[in-house]
Amino acid sequence: MTPLSKIRRFALLVSTAISLGLASGAALAQEKAEPHGDTPSATYQPSLDTLGELNLEIPGRKPGDPVVTPPEFNKATQIYFERCAGCHGVLRKGATGKPLTTDITRENGYDYLKDFITYGSPGGMPNWGTSGELTDEDIDVMARYLLIEPPQPPEFGMPEMQATWKVHVPADQRPTKQMNDLELDNLFSVTLRDAGQVALIDGATYEIIKIIETGYAVHISRISASGRYLFTIGRDAKINMIDLWMEDPTTVAEIKVGAEARSVETSKFKGFEDKYAIAGSYWPPQYVIMDGDTLEPLKIVSTRGMIFDTQEFHPEPRVAAIVSSHYKPEFIVNVKETGKILMVDYSDIRNLKVTTIEAERFLHDGGFDSTKRYFLTAANARNKVAVIDTKESKLIAMIETDGLTPHPGRGANLNHPTFGPVWATSHLGDETVALIGTDPEGHPDQAWKVVQQLEALGGGSLFVKSHPTSNHLYVDAPLNPDAEISASVAVFMVDELEREAPEYTVLPIGEWAEIADGQPRVVQGEFNQEGTEIWFSVWNAKDKESAIVVVDDRTLELKKVIKDPALITPTGKFNVYNTRADVY
């Protein structure tokens, strides 16, 4: 049976959760996927949605290969998808994380791999063992798994997407106005990573409005230009389109766009509001443009091709961040491994026009400056930040970050007392926060340069956050192996940044959450609509208590701790207004 026929059969059987069986004797045994539990604390069981459940064959064995049984291979593939592929790549060729190809892993050896998985590093590698996320048995299997060749998943084209596409409520049967009394612009969509869900939480009352089943480990939530539709995308490439106008906000359409993905966005330019959605996949490496009302897949475009500088073919150029231009009917699409930024003109998708910008390899996340004209994005494994002028659709700067690995999320926009408007990013493996000038007209001498570097808590930061009404810059450090640091947040006063060595205040967010068991990590601050308070996830193991801590932005004091058995591994939080309007 060919890989393509396997995935076609897989797609046809997803809806009934029937196990996928292969004729080959080398194939893995596949048991029927377990359904969701019926209690809030039940562990999410992916149902034939992920790389670890595609029944991939063990690659041909070579002399010296470690013994890995089919059940162990299946287990390790699932763990690798859930915990490792995002940084190291499906084919282990590396990006944010180092390559894990067998020429490297075999040189380092089993003991090295086992220790590195167990203890991690401030450079961004989590301490999977000492944090309790993986057992000793899991780590043993993973160390052996990394010494053999990686499997290659099947392709996922239009027939496979259409087989997973479902419209639960047709567009003409949806309400014509908002049917609930929720203050939608102050609603938060909160990822419940290991539960395969998002929680909709009221920003005023802190009440959980609804828990919605989604794909596994939702990476981001995005909001349509009208503010009506909430789109989520799981790491398993499942997209949920949720209608917030309904009396009971509900998924009205869904689709899978591949086996692994990270990005979804909607059209925002005037005249195209809510018309299209776009999603980019890690596997297969491609993006798809969909109908904005139904998620019907309309056009799939592969990103396989040549690396921009070496002109060598790359088989896995994954799609990372996607943003929607405010100046043109264009999607800005980051392609990691080839170092290309695609300006995809959606004004006529039948005659699709794409402007290809050669930037730098390993493009990752990024966000707009305060004017929303300039898109700043990290080429993190190359220690650079690329700047795109979305009005002119061209690269205008490539900024060196002094050998550091930027990881901005969407970044943070500040009004620096000396340098004017700046954009901030933290770095993996270093305590440094870089401030980049973004005002070529008012402060031309500082534009597109690192104008200041701040020293925060320590390595392992993932996100920085501020707000136009706030005088603070918040910096987390969830990947730091020190439990106290990973549970804390550094806060800088914006109006004191002109000092030679600005000091910061430490907020003991984990301590405020009063969680006695586990090693909770504090991650991803998100402001409410007004910018008066900031929410942090206190992310613990899936079988332990987690929480959300709300901080008063004016006083930096604890305002509220949100706890509920349903809050299983909360991570990303997305305020509807801030996400829709690109406020950060």
Solvent accessible surface area in square Angstrom, and as a share of the most:
residue,aa,sasa,rsa
1,M,123,0.55
2,T,84,0.49
3,P,80,0.50
4,L,70,0.35
5,S,42,0.27
6,K,21,0.09
7,I,2,0.01
8,R,109,0.40
9,R,98,0.36
10,F,4,0.02
11,A,3,0.02
12,L,127,0.63
13,L,34,0.17
14,V,30,0.17
15,S,74,0.48
16,T,84,0.49
17,A,27,0.21
18,I,88,0.45
19,S,33,0.21
20,L,2,0.01
21,G,40,0.38
22,L,30,0.15
23,A,101,0.78
24,S,49,0.32
25,G,85,0.82
26,A,57,0.44
27,A,17,0.13
28,L,9,0.04
29,A,81,0.63
30,Q,36,0.16
31,E,143,0.64
32,K,142,0.60
33,A,14,0.11
34,E,109,0.49
35,P,113,0.71
36,H,79,0.35
37,G,40,0.38
38,D,141,0.73
39,T,75,0.44
40,P,76,0.48
41,S,75,0.48
42,A,31,0.24
43,T,58,0.34
44,Y,16,0.06
45,Q,69,0.31
46,P,10,0.07
47,S,39,0.25
48,L,1,0.00
49,D,11,0.06
50,T,0,0.00
51,L,7,0.04
52,G,3,0.03
53,E,28,0.13
54,L,5,0.02
55,N,2,0.01
56,L,13,0.07
57,E,60,0.27
58,I,25,0.13
59,P,34,0.22
60,G,64,0.62
61,R,129,0.47
62,K,102,0.43
63,P,135,0.85
64,G,80,0.76
65,D,30,0.15
66,P,27,0.17
67,V,118,0.68
68,V,1,0.00
69,T,58,0.34
70,P,55,0.35
71,P,93,0.58
72,E,43,0.19
73,F,0,0.00
74,N,35,0.18
75,K,72,0.31
76,A,0,0.00
77,T,9,0.05
78,Q,29,0.13
79,I,19,0.10
80,Y,8,0.03
81,F,1,0.00
82,E,28,0.13
83,R,32,0.12
84,C,22,0.13
85,A,0,0.00
86,G,11,0.11
87,C,58,0.35
88,H,25,0.11
89,G,1,0.01
90,V,8,0.05
91,L,18,0.09
92,R,1,0.00
93,K,82,0.35
94,G,2,0.02
95,A,5,0.04
96,T,23,0.13
97,G,15,0.15
98,K,159,0.67
99,P,51,0.32
100,L,27,0.13
101,T,38,0.22
102,T,14,0.08
103,D,103,0.54
104,I,62,0.32
105,T,1,0.00
106,R,94,0.34
107,E,151,0.68
108,N,64,0.33
109,G,20,0.20
110,Y,70,0.27
111,D,101,0.52
112,Y,107,0.41
113,L,10,0.05
114,K,71,0.30
115,D,79,0.41
116,F,81,0.34
117,I,12,0.06
118,T,24,0.14
119,Y,130,0.49
120,G,13,0.13
121,S,27,0.17
122,P,62,0.39
123,G,45,0.43
124,G,14,0.13
125,M,33,0.15
126,P,19,0.12
127,N,6,0.03
128,W,24,0.08
129,G,17,0.17
130,T,76,0.44
131,S,15,0.10
132,G,51,0.49
133,E,38,0.17
134,L,15,0.07
135,T,81,0.47
136,D,117,0.61
137,E,116,0.52
138,D,17,0.09
139,I,1,0.01
140,D,38,0.20
141,V,4,0.02
142,M,3,0.01
143,A,0,0.00
144,R,43,0.16
145,Y,3,0.01
146,L,8,0.04
147,L,20,0.10
148,I,5,0.02
149,E,52,0.23
150,P,28,0.18
151,P,12,0.08
152,Q,113,0.50
153,P,4,0.03
154,P,7,0.05
155,E,64,0.29
156,F,4,0.02
157,G,24,0.23
158,M,56,0.25
159,P,76,0.48
160,E,3,0.01
161,M,0,0.00
162,Q,89,0.40
163,A,39,0.30
164,T,11,0.06
165,W,74,0.26
166,K,74,0.31
167,V,54,0.31
168,H,92,0.41
169,V,29,0.17
170,P,50,0.32
171,A,46,0.36
172,D,129,0.67
173,Q,130,0.58
174,R,15,0.05
175,P,28,0.18
176,T,130,0.75
177,K,134,0.57
178,Q,67,0.30
179,M,100,0.45
180,N,28,0.14
181,D,139,0.72
182,L,27,0.14
183,E,113,0.51
184,L,18,0.09
185,D,36,0.19
186,N,21,0.11
187,L,2,0.01
188,F,0,0.00
189,S,0,0.00
190,V,0,0.00
191,T,1,0.00
192,L,0,0.00
193,R,20,0.07
194,D,7,0.04
195,A,4,0.03
196,G,0,0.00
197,Q,26,0.11
198,V,0,0.00
199,A,0,0.00
200,L,0,0.00
201,I,0,0.00
202,D,20,0.10
203,G,3,0.03
204,A,73,0.56
205,T,74,0.43
206,Y,39,0.15
207,E,105,0.47
208,I,48,0.25
209,I,60,0.30
210,K,51,0.22
211,I,52,0.26
212,I,11,0.06
213,E,78,0.35
214,T,4,0.02
215,G,0,0.00
216,Y,7,0.03
217,A,3,0.02
218,V,7,0.04
219,H,74,0.33
220,I,21,0.11
221,S,0,0.00
222,R,31,0.11
223,I,1,0.01
224,S,1,0.01
225,A,23,0.17
226,S,63,0.41
227,G,7,0.07
228,R,29,0.11
229,Y,10,0.04
230,L,1,0.00
231,F,2,0.01
232,T,0,0.00
233,I,0,0.00
234,G,0,0.00
235,R,31,0.11
236,D,0,0.00
237,A,0,0.00
238,K,38,0.16
239,I,0,0.00
240,N,3,0.01
241,M,0,0.00
242,I,0,0.00
243,D,0,0.00
244,L,0,0.00
245,W,64,0.22
246,M,38,0.17
247,E,137,0.62
248,D,80,0.41
249,P,3,0.02
250,T,43,0.25
251,T,18,0.11
252,V,0,0.00
253,A,0,0.00
254,E,26,0.11
255,I,2,0.01
256,K,7,0.03
257,V,0,0.00
258,G,0,0.00
259,A,7,0.05
260,E,0,0.00
261,A,0,0.00
262,R,12,0.05
263,S,3,0.02
264,V,0,0.00
265,E,4,0.02
266,T,1,0.01
267,S,0,0.00
268,K,24,0.10
269,F,60,0.25
270,K,170,0.72
271,G,64,0.62
272,F,42,0.17
273,E,82,0.37
274,D,26,0.13
275,K,96,0.41
276,Y,22,0.08
277,A,0,0.00
278,I,0,0.00
279,A,0,0.00
280,G,0,0.00
281,S,2,0.01
282,Y,4,0.02
283,W,1,0.00
284,P,1,0.01
285,P,0,0.00
286,Q,15,0.06
287,Y,1,0.00
288,V,2,0.01
289,I,0,0.00
290,M,0,0.00
291,D,42,0.22
292,G,2,0.02
293,D,59,0.31
294,T,29,0.17
295,L,0,0.00
296,E,62,0.28
297,P,5,0.03
298,L,68,0.34
299,K,56,0.24
300,I,49,0.25
301,V,39,0.23
302,S,65,0.42
303,T,15,0.09
304,R,79,0.29
305,G,18,0.18
306,M,87,0.39
307,I,9,0.05
308,F,35,0.15
309,D,71,0.37
310,T,68,0.40
311,Q,110,0.49
312,E,101,0.45
313,F,117,0.49
314,H,14,0.06
315,P,47,0.29
316,E,2,0.01
317,P,0,0.00
318,R,0,0.00
319,V,0,0.00
320,A,4,0.03
321,A,16,0.12
322,I,4,0.02
323,V,13,0.07
324,S,0,0.00
325,S,0,0.00
326,H,61,0.27
327,Y,79,0.30
328,K,63,0.27
329,P,25,0.16
330,E,14,0.06
331,F,0,0.00
332,I,0,0.00
333,V,0,0.00
334,N,0,0.00
335,V,3,0.02
336,K,0,0.00
337,E,2,0.01
338,T,1,0.01
339,G,0,0.00
340,K,43,0.18
341,I,0,0.00
342,L,20,0.10
343,M,1,0.00
344,V,0,0.00
345,D,34,0.18
346,Y,0,0.00
347,S,57,0.37
348,D,65,0.34
349,I,23,0.12
350,R,209,0.76
351,N,94,0.48
352,L,42,0.21
353,K,145,0.61
354,V,58,0.33
355,T,62,0.36
356,T,70,0.41
357,I,12,0.06
358,E,97,0.43
359,A,8,0.06
360,E,11,0.05
361,R,39,0.14
362,F,27,0.11
363,L,0,0.00
364,H,21,0.09
365,D,28,0.14
366,G,4,0.04
367,G,0,0.00
368,F,1,0.00
369,D,2,0.01
370,S,63,0.41
371,T,83,0.48
372,K,49,0.21
373,R,53,0.19
374,Y,20,0.08
375,F,1,0.00
376,L,0,0.00
377,T,0,0.00
378,A,0,0.00
379,A,0,0.00
380,N,0,0.00
381,A,39,0.30
382,R,81,0.30
383,N,39,0.20
384,K,44,0.19
385,V,0,0.00
386,A,0,0.00
387,V,0,0.00
388,I,0,0.00
389,D,6,0.03
390,T,0,0.00
391,K,95,0.40
392,E,90,0.40
393,S,13,0.08
394,K,107,0.45
395,L,58,0.29
396,I,61,0.31
397,A,18,0.14
398,M,61,0.27
399,I,10,0.05
400,E,104,0.46
401,T,0,0.00
402,D,100,0.52
403,G,55,0.53
404,L,34,0.17
405,T,31,0.18
406,P,0,0.00
407,H,16,0.07
408,P,0,0.00
409,G,6,0.05
410,R,32,0.12
411,G,1,0.01
412,A,0,0.00
413,N,21,0.11
414,L,13,0.06
415,N,112,0.57
416,H,6,0.02
417,P,63,0.40
418,T,72,0.42
419,F,47,0.20
420,G,6,0.06
421,P,39,0.25
422,V,1,0.00
423,W,0,0.00
424,A,0,0.00
425,T,0,0.00
426,S,1,0.01
427,H,0,0.00
428,L,16,0.08
429,G,34,0.33
430,D,31,0.16
431,E,61,0.27
432,T,14,0.08
433,V,1,0.00
434,A,0,0.00
435,L,0,0.00
436,I,0,0.00
437,G,1,0.01
438,T,5,0.03
439,D,30,0.16
440,P,45,0.28
441,E,158,0.71
442,G,50,0.48
443,H,56,0.25
444,P,85,0.53
445,D,106,0.55
446,Q,49,0.22
447,A,13,0.10
448,W,36,0.13
449,K,111,0.47
450,V,40,0.23
451,V,29,0.17
452,Q,29,0.13
453,Q,76,0.34
454,L,2,0.01
455,E,116,0.52
456,A,9,0.07
457,L,36,0.18
458,G,13,0.13
459,G,8,0.07
460,G,0,0.00
461,S,3,0.02
462,L,26,0.13
463,F,50,0.21
464,V,4,0.02
465,K,12,0.05
466,S,2,0.01
467,H,14,0.06
468,P,104,0.66
469,T,76,0.44
470,S,15,0.10
471,N,50,0.26
472,H,10,0.04
473,L,0,0.00
474,Y,3,0.01
475,V,3,0.02
476,D,3,0.02
477,A,1,0.00
478,P,0,0.00
479,L,19,0.09
480,N,11,0.05
481,P,52,0.33
482,D,69,0.36
483,A,55,0.43
484,E,138,0.62
485,I,44,0.22
486,S,0,0.00
487,A,16,0.12
488,S,7,0.05
489,V,0,0.00
490,A,0,0.00
491,V,2,0.01
492,F,1,0.00
493,M,65,0.29
494,V,11,0.07
495,D,79,0.41
496,E,54,0.24
497,L,0,0.00
498,E,111,0.50
499,R,127,0.46
500,E,178,0.80
501,A,79,0.61
502,P,19,0.12
503,E,135,0.60
504,Y,75,0.29
505,T,65,0.38
506,V,70,0.40
507,L,5,0.03
508,P,41,0.26
509,I,0,0.00
510,G,8,0.08
511,E,130,0.58
512,W,57,0.20
513,A,1,0.01
514,E,141,0.63
515,I,22,0.11
516,A,114,0.88
517,D,85,0.44
518,G,41,0.40
519,Q,31,0.14
520,P,16,0.10
521,R,14,0.05
522,V,0,0.00
523,V,4,0.03
524,Q,12,0.05
525,G,3,0.03
526,E,3,0.01
527,F,2,0.01
528,N,9,0.05
529,Q,55,0.25
530,E,121,0.54
531,G,0,0.00
532,T,41,0.24
533,E,5,0.02
534,I,0,0.00
535,W,0,0.00
536,F,2,0.01
537,S,0,0.00
538,V,0,0.00
539,W,39,0.14
540,N,3,0.02
541,A,12,0.09
542,K,91,0.39
543,D,118,0.61
544,K,69,0.29
545,E,86,0.39
546,S,3,0.02
547,A,0,0.00
548,I,0,0.00
549,V,0,0.00
550,V,0,0.00
551,V,0,0.00
552,D,36,0.18
553,D,1,0.01
554,R,132,0.48
555,T,75,0.44
556,L,28,0.14
557,E,107,0.48
558,L,77,0.38
559,K,100,0.42
560,K,83,0.35
561,V,41,0.23
562,I,10,0.05
563,K,79,0.33
564,D,59,0.31
565,P,101,0.64
566,A,11,0.09
567,L,4,0.02
568,I,12,0.06
569,T,0,0.00
570,P,0,0.00
571,T,18,0.11
572,G,12,0.12
573,K,0,0.00
574,F,12,0.05
575,N,0,0.00
576,V,1,0.01
577,Y,70,0.27
578,N,3,0.02
579,T,3,0.02
580,R,54,0.20
581,A,21,0.16
582,D,16,0.09
583,V,24,0.14
584,Y,7,0.03
